[in-house]
Amino acid sequence: MLTSITDGFLCCLLGKTPNAVGPLDSVESSDGFTFLEVKPGRILRIHHSAPERPGPPEFPGSSPERGAVRCQRRITLYRNGQLLIENLGEASRPESARSPRRCPPCPVPEANGEPGAPEPAGAAAKRRKRKPKRVVTVDCKKRITSCKGTHGDVVLFFIHGVGGSLDIWKEQLEFFSKLGYEVVAPDLAGHGCSSAPPVAAAYTFYALAEDMRAVFKRYAKKRNILIGHSYGVSFCTFLAHEYPELVHKVIMINGGGPTALEPSLCSIFNLPPCVLHCLSPCLAWSFLKAGFARQGAKEKQLLKEGNAFNVSSFVLRATMSGQYWPEGDELYHAELAVPVLLVHGMHDKFVPIEEDQRMAEILLIAFLKVIDEGSHMVMLECPDTVNTLLHEFVLWEPDTPAARGDGDTK
């Protein structure tokens, strides 16, 4: 604690951020990590594991009707914020979510400014005839197939959130690598062993999203599955929206609701970096209590091994303040036609379950799974349960007539 306070005073006096990660050469290290230079001087550490297969990789059956789903929906956005979603196709999702539904509108003042006051007939007719602000039509045919470790066109991308690193995916990376999958997991800028630019603009959502775009374009194949945790879910959504033909499935772990990102003006992370550094022991303890269902020695060790919440105060402040993404609203998420698995830890104090439930309502093809024993860091707390859920979804394909035929996906 005394060292932390001393470093904080030095930070104030010298204007430097302690424990900043320095830039590294763009090379492949002996421990299997790759250092990718996405921009001059901006280098990310990446875990990339590609299986060594004795023979040529297998590919799924070529039947065009296998796993084929017609995705059709009409999304109407009104000026008062009301969203009307009509599912017109036979996208494979729970039956209750196929029928047209009206999303809860934003609050609208009642007539005469009094709640419950009778509305004139003319005003009611005018409201019924109001023109929408925007109408979006989704009409596409997707082929959703089982992705096995023996398939050579499948890549799994793992993206962590604020304060984490690729090390939080240790159990998942080992699990899927043993099954023969090609896996890719980057450290965000300023996190883990990636370089830490000294300017706050390097940690905005758009800057980090472009980093993830560069990583995706470098390693993507025909069928790519994106797995994100917390803030990392936003980057998965961004990539799925930008590359609908390449993103095969998405998994969102404690990612929150389909709302536009906007930094809080009253957040503790608006304090100067030197003050945040002095408070870092308290912040780490608060994260342990909120991020884990239990706070024992095991959880402390998991937090240490996962290299979570181990970033400089400057990077933490800049990343939290840079969470501005107005495009990522409900309409943006409703346009996605990719199947999504939502995983939620019941004891999560950062993300209420209602937010993930709302996300499941907005998405076209979505499945929500709740882990009773988990919290925000559920992949560390319940690795076996998470691995099983993820693997089942990776192998899942919709029950179409072609899928029920004699031909099997290799």
C-alpha positions, -999 to 999 in steps of 0.1 A, spaced: 0 0 0 28 24 9 46 16 -23 14 23 -42 10 57 -26 46 66 -32 43 57 -68 12 78 -70 31 109 -57 59 102 -82 33 100 -109 20 135 -99 54 150 -97 70 135 -128 39 132 -150 45 96 -158 23 66 -156 39 38 -136 39 2 -148 32 12 -184 38 -15 -210 66 -6 -233 65 -13 -271 79 -45 -283 93 -57 -316 68 -74 -340 81 -109 -336 70 -144 -326 83 -152 -291 97 -186 -280 66 -191 -257 42 -192 -287 30 -156 -286 29 -134 -317 35 -96 -316 15 -80 -343 21 -44 -353 -14 -31 -362 -1 4 -367 34 20 -365 45 17 -329 12 0 -319 19 -36 -311 -5 -63 -298 4 -95 -281 -16 -124 -296 -20 -160 -287 -24 -179 -319 -26 -217 -319 -32 -236 -351 -34 -274 -349 -9 -296 -366 -31 -321 -385 -15 -353 -398 -36 -351 -430 -55 -325 -450 -81 -306 -429 -117 -317 -432 -145 -294 -444 -182 -295 -438 -206 -311 -463 -212 -291 -494 -251 -294 -494 -263 -258 -498 -295 -265 -479 -278 -280 -448 -282 -255 -420 -298 -229 -444 -319 -203 -426 -338 -175 -442 -334 -144 -420 -361 -118 -426 -372 -90 -403 -384 -54 -406 -372 -29 -380 -391 3 -376 -376 31 -355 -399 60 -345 -389 95 -335 -398 89 -298 -374 60 -296 -400 33 -300 -387 2 -318 -410 -22 -337 -394 -55 -348 -413 -79 -370 -397 -112 -376 -408 -124 -410 -386 -154 -418 -380 -188 -402 -347 -179 -384 -339 -207 -360 -346 -194 -325 -371 -201 -298 -407 -200 -311 -417 -173 -287 -392 -149 -303 -403 -155 -339 -436 -136 -338 -437 -99 -344 -431 -79 -311 -431 -43 -301 -402 -32 -280 -410 -10 -250 -410 26 -261 -391 55 -245 -412 75 -221 -435 100 -240 -454 128 -222 -491 122 -219 -517 146 -233 -520 179 -214 -488 169 -196 -508 148 -171 -504 110 -169 -536 92 -177 -554 122 -191 -578 114 -219 -563 120 -254 -583 138 -281 -595 115 -309 -577 136 -335 -544 134 -317 -548 96 -314 -554 93 -351 -525 115 -358 -502 94 -336 -513 62 -353 -504 77 -387 -470 91 -376 -441 84 -399 -412 63 -388 -378 79 -384 -361 49 -400 -371 15 -415 -345 -12 -419 -352 -45 -437 -331 -76 -431 -335 -102 -458 -307 -127 -462 -301 -165 -463 -275 -178 -439 -260 -213 -437 -254 -221 -401 -234 -253 -396 -217 -273 -370 -180 -263 -365 -158 -291 -354 -121 -291 -345 -113 -312 -375 -126 -285 -399 -99 -264 -415 -120 -233 -421 -129 -225 -385 -112 -200 -363 -122 -190 -327 -114 -154 -316 -114 -145 -279 -116 -108 -269 -113 -97 -233 -127 -66 -216 -113 -36 -197 -85 -44 -173 -81 -80 -184 -58 -98 -208 -58 -128 -230 -48 -148 -199 -84 -148 -186 -91 -173 -215 -65 -198 -204 -89 -226 -197 -109 -220 -229 -78 -217 -251 -64 -250 -238 -98 -267 -241 -104 -258 -277 -68 -262 -288 -69 -298 -275 -100 -304 -296 -82 -293 -327 -96 -258 -331 -75 -228 -343 -77 -201 -316 -67 -165 -316 -67 -142 -285 -52 -107 -285 -43 -84 -256 -60 -50 -261 -37 -20 -263 -23 -12 -229 -34 -45 -215 -13 -77 -209 19 -74 -229 6 -52 -257 22 -18 -261 7 11 -242 6 44 -262 9 74 -239 -21 93 -254 -57 89 -243 -69 89 -279 -53 55 -284 -79 38 -261 -112 51 -276 -137 24 -287 -129 32 -324 -92 29 -319 -95 -5 -302 -121 -16 -327 -97 -9 -355 -71 -30 -337 -95 -59 -335 -103 -54 -372 -67 -58 -381 -64 -89 -360 -95 -104 -375 -84 -97 -411 -50 -112 -403 -63 -146 -390 -99 -149 -403 -110 -179 -425 -143 -189 -439 -162 -196 -407 -151 -174 -377 -166 -176 -342 -162 -145 -320 -162 -149 -282 -162 -117 -261 -163 -109 -224 -177 -77 -210 -164 -48 -231 -150 -73 -255 -186 -81 -265 -188 -47 -282 -159 -55 -304 -175 -88 -314 -207 -70 -323 -187 -45 -343 -169 -72 -363 -202 -92 -368 -218 -61 -382 -188 -52 -404 -182 -88 -417 -216 -106 -418 -203 -131 -444 -173 -141 -423 -187 -142 -388 -204 -175 -384 -214 -173 -347 -210 -150 -318 -207 -157 -280 -213 -129 -256 -203 -135 -219 -217 -109 -195 -217 -83 -222 -247 -62 -211 -277 -48 -230 -280 -36 -266 -273 1 -257 -251 27 -272 -219 32 -252 -213 65 -234 -188 72 -206 -202 83 -173 -195 118 -163 -195 110 -125 -174 79 -127 -145 73 -103 -124 67 -135 -126 104 -143 -101 111 -114 -65 119 -124 -43 88 -131 -21 95 -101 -51 94 -78 -64 63 -94 -30 47 -89 -31 55 -52 -66 39 -50 -56 8 -70 -56 -16 -40 -91 -5 -32 -102 -8 -68 -87 -43 -71 -105 -54 -39 -138 -39 -52 -133 -57 -85 -127 -90 -66 -160 -86 -46 -181 -76 -77 -165 -99 -102 -165 -131 -83 -194 -150 -66 -169 -159 -38 -139 -139 -25 -116 -166 -12 -80 -174 -17 -89 -194 -49 -106 -163 -65 -76 -141 -56 -53 -166 -72 -75 -168 -103 -75 -130 -105 -37 -129 -103 -32 -157 -129 -57 -142 -152 -38 -109 -151 -71 -92 -147 -74 -56 -135 -36 -53 -138 -32 -23 -160 -18 12 -154 -41 38 -140 -36 59 -171 -47 31 -194 -76 22 -172 -88 58 -171 -84 63 -208 -101 31 -217 -131 37 -195 -134 73 -207 -131 62 -243 -162 40 -242 -181 62 -266 -200 43 -294 -234 59 -302 -239 36 -332 -242 5 -310 -278 9 -300 -308 -15 -302 -313 -9 -339 -276 -17 -346 -280 -50 -327 -313 -58 -342 -297 -58 -377 -275 -87 -368 -285 -120 -385 -258 -141 -369 -266 -167 -342 -256 -156 -307 -251 -174 -275 -255 -152 -244 -238 -165 -212 -246 -148 -179 -232 -153 -144 -261 -151 -120 -241 -132 -93 -227 -106 -117 -228 -72 -100 -215 -53 -131 -241 -66 -156 -277 -72 -144 -294 -102 -159 -321 -79 -172 -296 -64 -197 -287 -98 -212 -324 -107 -213 -330 -75 -233 -302 -84 -256 -318 -118 -262 -351 -101 -271 -335 -77 -296 -313 -102 -314 -328 -123 -342 -312 -157 -333 -302 -157 -296 -300 -182 -268 -295 -171 -232 -278 -195 -207 -274 -185 -170 -248 -201 -148 -260 -200 -112 -226 -204 -96 -208 -177 -117 -204 -140 -116 -187 -115 -140 -155 -136 -144 -175 -167 -150 -149 -182 -174 -125 -183 -145 -149 -194 -118 -167 -221 -138 -144 -231 -167 -158 -266 -172 -194 -253 -174 -184 -224 -197 -164 -247 -220 -192 -271 -223 -217 -244 -232 -194 -228 -257 -186 -262 -273 -222 -271 -276 -230 -239 -293 -200 -242 -317 -213 -276 -327 -249 -265 -330 -267 -261 -363 -304 -255 -369 -327 -284 -374 -334 -281 -411 -347 -308 -435 -313 -312 -450 -297 -315 -415 -321 -344 -408 -310 -362 -440 -286 -390 -443 -255 -369 -451 -236 -359 -420 -213 -329 -415 -178 -341 -412 
